[in-house]
Amino acid sequence: MSRSGMSQRLSCFKAYDVRGVVPDELDEDLAYRIGRAYAALIGPKKVCIGRDVRPSGEALSAALARGLADAGVDVVDIGVCGTEQVYFATFHMGLDGGIMVTASHNPPEYNGMKFVREEARPISGDSGLLEIERRARTEDYPPPAAVKGTVTHVDTMDAYVAHLLSYVDVSRLKPFTIAANPGNGCAGPVLEMLREHLPFKFATRFAEPDGSFPNGVPNPMLVENREATGSLVRESGADFGVAWDGDFDRCFFFDEKGRFIEGYYIVGLLAEAVLKKHPGAAIVYDPRLVWNTEEIIAELGGRPVMWKAGHAFLKEKMREEDAVYGGEMSAHHYFRDFSYCDSGMIPWLLVAQLLSEKGRPLSELVAERAAKYPVSGEINRRLANPDDAIARLEARYGGRGRVEKIDGLSVAFDDWRFNVRKSNTEPLLRLNVETRGDRALLEEKTAEILAVIDEAAVEAG
């Protein structure tokens, strides 16, 4: 990365993290300066770092460690891991912060970083990330410390796996066959460690970590990536399937027929699973789709708390409410006992326990809820002026329905509801529609709203 652009904002700094092409947008020099900037902002004594399987990860991680050590910070390097393992090490070891070198589900030429403070509290645009960017860009940090920090390589896998197992009663789990697709990311080694403690048989695909991602980018949110897991479920006769993104902070579910399950219904299942263990607890969820989640929480005596989508917002609200679980339909799931952080491993363990207790297949549980609350699935539109489209929708529907503006615009009627919001990370308008058991109404209202949005796009040119 050329220093000629240091007067402008660094392009690899996004709303929640750092992410860019290596070495054009992120290189070892910048990684070093980010380490120095992070230390100047946080003032930590000891920080955890980890990295995903990308080819550039080792060099970037080493440069980051040098930057921290030159600032007098002791570094605990846990090596190749998933993002949640950095979160775990940070809160489990009582460290002052953590940095994960990852670009999650992006192509192999990308890399990036995710940052947390003590107790794995997130650092994002409004809580320090912009200041890290400014200091790294302008090299506004103190001179190197008189006594440099140390870099120690630590294996936290055993403690992490023991923590994961604490969420379920292993003695009550049925011997399911589970189709598991790590997508050549970091989840494979964790599955291997869990295998010896669980009664499950794993049928795996793309389980070997390979940062060149020879089978495509590990992003099960993409429709074209789902068949690899769906076919594995069918071929192996699995009871359900799970796929992860590269750093496995998100997990995606498939029923025993190999069909992809909308993340919205998984939020409801996990709310049920945790409320069985923590009766009366608060559950936080985002406003995109809500009726199914709210009904399950109410039936089990929990306390529903709707809040803004986005990991920094959800985590902050969970701490404020002491919520036991927080869920987003985007496949991010947060747990109080995991220091309010998101995990891609805890959810499938809880689903396995729920299926063990209910004795019914996943397809039945989901079909029941999907029939009661059918949804459009998230529909994205790229607009030059998304605010105009939102204003038009409020003008058309706001006077007749119940309006909420916790995150974007939500309008609810007795038998249908929609949410439209701008993406926090991309120039997109995102629409979600749900009804009370009426698929025909769902299709009608979805088309109606999209017509308003498309009209706004045409008029904007």
N, C-alpha and C positions, 0 to 999 in steps of 0.2 A: 504494500500500500504506500503510495507516494505521500511524502510529507507536504507536497504543494497544496493539498486540499485541507490542511489542518485548520484553516480559518473558518471552514464551513462545518456544519454538523456532520458527524461520521455516519455514513449511510447504513452501516450494519447495526446501529442502535435502533431498535423497534420499540413498540409500546410497552412490552413486558420483558424483553430480553435482547441479546445481541445475536444477529444472524446475518451471514453474508457469504459471498463466494471467496474461497481461499485461492490465491493470496491477494486478489484484487481489492476486496473490501475488508478482509481480516487476515493479518499475518502475524508472525512472531513478535515483531517490534510493537505492534498495537497490543497484542496479548500481554506483553511485559508492562506497557504503560497502563493497561487496564488494571493489572495487579497493583501497581503503585497507586492508581487513582482510588481503587476500592479501599485500600489500606488507609489512605488519607481521609476518606469520607467516614469510614466505620470506626477506625481506631482499634482494630482487633488485636488480640494477642495470639490466637490460634485459629486457623481456618482450614476447613476441609476442601479438597478439590478432587474431582473425578472426571472421567471422559467417556464418551461413547466409542463405537468401534471404527469411526471414520479414519482414513489414512492420515489426515492432518492432525488428528487429536493429540498424539503423543508429543509432537513438537510444540503445539500451541499450549498444551498443559504444562510442559516444562518451562516455557517462557513465562507463563502466568505465575508459576511457582517462584521463578527467579525474581519477578517483580514484587511479589509479596515478601519474599525473604529479604530482599534489599531494603524493604521498608521496615524490617525488624520483626516481621510476622512469622511465627512458626507454622509450617504447612503440614497437614496430615493428608497424604496422597493415597486415596483408596483405589486408584487404578481404573481399569475399564469397568463400567457399571451403568446402571440406569439412573435417571435423575433422582428418583425417590431414594436411592441409596445414599446420595449426598445429603438429602434432607434428613434421612435417618441418622447418619453419622453425626450430623450437626447437632441434632437434639439429643441423641443417645449419649454422646461423649461430652455434652455440655460445652460445645465449641462456640466461638464468637461469630461464626458465619460459615458459608459454604458457597462454592462456585462449581457449577457443572459445565464442562465443555461439551456442547452438543448442538446439533441443528435439527434434532427430533426427526421429523418425517421428510425433511428436504433432501434433494439429490446429493450424491456423495461429494460433489465439489464444494458443497456448503459446509460451514461449521459455525459455531456460535457459543454463547454462554448464558447461563441462568444463574441469578444471584439471590442469596438469602442472607439474613442477619442471624443473630442469636435466636434459638428456638425455631430455626428454619422459617422465620418471618420473611415474606417476599419483599424484594426490592424491585420496583417497577417505575414507570415514568413519573408518577407523582410521589414517589417515596425514596428517591435517591438516584435512580438510573440516569436521569438527565445530568445530575451533578457528576456522576462517574464519567459520563461522556465528555462533559466540559473539561474536567481535569485531565482525562486521557488525551484529549485533542490538543490542549494548550500546555500540557506537561506541568500543570499547576499542582505540584505536590512537593513535600519537603525533600531535601537532599537525602541520599541513602543513609540508613541508620548506622551509628557507630558499631553496633553489634548486630550482625545479620541474623535473621531467623533461620531455623533449621528446616529441612525437608525430610519427613519420616514417612516411609511406606507402610501402611497398616491394612490388614485384611479384616474387614468388618462383616464378612458374609455370614458367618455362623450366628452372630448376634442378630443380624437382620432377619435371617430365616426363622430364628426362634421367635422374633417379634411377629412376623407374619402368621405363624402357627397359633399365636395367642388369640387370634380373632375367631377361631373355630374350635369345636370339640371334636378332635380327630377320631375319637372312639365311636362317634355317632355318624360319621361319614360313610356313605355307601360306596362300594367299589366301582365307581363310574369309569367309563372310558371317555377321555377328554381329548378332542382334536385341538392341538396347540400349534399356532403359526407365529413365531417370533419375527418373521420377515427378515431374517439374517441380522437382526439388531441385537440388543443386549439381554433380552429376556431368557434366551436359551440356557445359559449357565445357572440362572436362578431356578428354573424348572428342574434342572438336574439335581440341584441341592434339595429342593422340596420333595422330589420323587421318593426318596428313601423314607420320608416321614409320613407319607399319605397312602391311602389304600387304592389310589387311582392307577389306571393304565393310561399312559400318554401316547397318542399317535401324533407324531410331529412332522412338520414340513418347514423347511427353511430355518431350521433350529441353529445352524452353525453361524456364529457371529462373523460377518464379512462386510466391512465398511464400503466395499465397492457396490454393494446391493445388487448382485447378479440377477436376482429375480424381481427387480423393480423396487422403487422406493417403498419403504415400510409405512404405508399409510392406508389402513383399511377403510378410512372414510371415503376413499375413491371407489366408486362402484366397480370399476374394472379390476380392482385388486381383491374383491371379495370371493370370487369363485375358487381361488386357491384354497381358502379355508372351507368354503361350503362343500367342495368336492371331497376334501379330506374327511369331513364329517360323514358324508355318505359312504365313502369307500371303507372307512374304519368301523362303521356302525356306532359311532360315538354318541354319548348321551347329550353332549353339547360341544360347541367349539368356541375357542377364544383366539383372537388375533391382537397383536400389539403394534404400536408404532415403534420407531427406532430406539427411543430411550425409555420405552414402556411406561410412560406416565399416563397413557390412555390404553384402555382395553375395550375390545369390541366383541359382541356375543353373537353366536349362531345357534339356532335350535337343533334338535336331533335330526331334522330333515335337511340341514345345511342352509337354512334361510337366515339372512341377516336380520338382526333385531334392532329396531330403532332405539337409540340411546335413551329416549324419554321413558320408555317402559322399564328399562333397567334401573332408572332412578327410583321408580316406584317399588320394584323388587328389593332394592337395597334399603330403602326406607323401612320396608317391612322387616327385613332381616335384622337391622340394628335396633328397631323399636321392640322386638321380641326380647332383646338382651338389655335394653335401656328404656323401660316403659316411661312414658311421659316426657321424653327428651325432645329438644328442639331439632328440627330438620330444616336446613336452608336449601332453596332451589331457585333456579333462575326463571324469569317471567315469560320465556318463549312459549312453553307449553306447561300447564299447571294442573288442570282439573283431575287427571288420574292420580298425580302425586298427592294432591290435597285430600282426595277422598281416602286414600290408603292411610295417610297420617292421621286423619280424623277418626277413622274406624279403629285404629290401634291406640288412640288416646295420646298421640304425640302433639307437638306444637309446631304448626307450619309457619315458616318465615320465608317470604319471597324477597329476593334481592338481585342486584345487578349481575349479569353474566361476566365472566372473567375471573381468573384465579385470584388476583389480588383483592378484588371486591368480595368474593365468596369467603376467602380465608379471614378477612377482617371482620365480616359480619358473623361468621361462626364463632370467633373468639368473643365478640361482644355478647352473643346470645348463649355462649357455652353449648353450641349445637354439637350433637354427637356425630352427625353426618351432613355433608353437603353434596348435592349432585347437579351436574349440568348435562343436558342432552347431548353435548358434544363429546361425551365419554370421559370427562374429568370427574373423579369421585374423591371426596375429601373426608378425612376421618379425624375426630378429636384426639383419639389415642395415638394418631400418627402426627402429632403436633399440628393438627388442622391442615395437613398437607395432602396433596393428591397422590394416589397410588394406583398403579395398573395391576397390582398383584392381589391386594386385599379383596377387590370386588368379585373376582371369579371364585375365590375361596368361600365368600359369603353366599354366592349363588349356589355353589355346590352343597353347602350346608342346608340352604333353604329347600333345594330339590330333595335332599335326603330326608328332611322332615316331612315334606308334603307328599312324597311318593307319587308325584305327577310329573309328566314330561314338561320341559321348558316351553314347548310349543303351545300346550294347553294353557299354561299360566299367562303367557303373553297374549294369545288369541282372545282370551276372556277379557283382558283389559283393553286390547285394541278394538274389540267390538263395542265396548262400552264408551270408549273415547278415541275414535279414529282421528288421525292427524294427516296433514298434508305432506309432512317431511319438510325440512328446511329448503326453501327456494331462494336462490340468490340472483340479484340483478345488479349489474354494473351501471351506475348512474353518474352523470356529471353533477347533478344537484339533488342528492338524496333528501335533503331537508324539504325541498319543494314537494316531493312525492309524499313524505310524511304529513306535511301540512294539508295536502289535498285529501288524504285519508282521514285525518282528524275532522276536516270540514264536512266530509260526507257522512261519517259514522259517529263522530263524537257526540253529537247532540241527541242521539237515540240510545247509545250504549253507555256502559260504565267505563270511564276512562282512567287508566293508570299510566304514570310516566316514570316508573322506577327505572326502567331501562328501555329507551325508545318509546314507542306508543303501543299500548295495549288497550283494546276495546272489547268488552264482554257483553253479550246478550244472553238471554235465558238459555238458548240452545246452541249457540256457537260463539266463538271467540277468536281473535287474532292478535298477534304481536308483530310489529315491524320495527327493526332497529338497524342502525349503522354498525358495521363490523368495527371492532376495536383495532384490528390489525390489517384490514384490506379495504380498498375503495368499493365496498359492496353494501347493498341494502338486503337484509335478510328477513324473509317472511315465514311465519308459521301460523297455521290455522288448525283449530280443533273444534269438534262438535260433540254433542251428547248423543252418541249412538246413531248418527245419521250421515251415512257416506254420501248420499245424493246431495244433501245440503253442503257437505264439506266440499265437494267438487264445484258446486255452484258458486259458493262464496269465495273459494280460492281463485276461480277464473275471474270473478267480479273484481276482486282486489288487484289481481295482476293487470287487468285492463286499465285500472286507474294509474298504476305504477308505470305501465308501458306508455300510456298517454302522456304522462309527465316527462318521460324520457324523450319522446318524439318532439314535444314542444320545446324542450331544452336544447334540441339540436344534437 
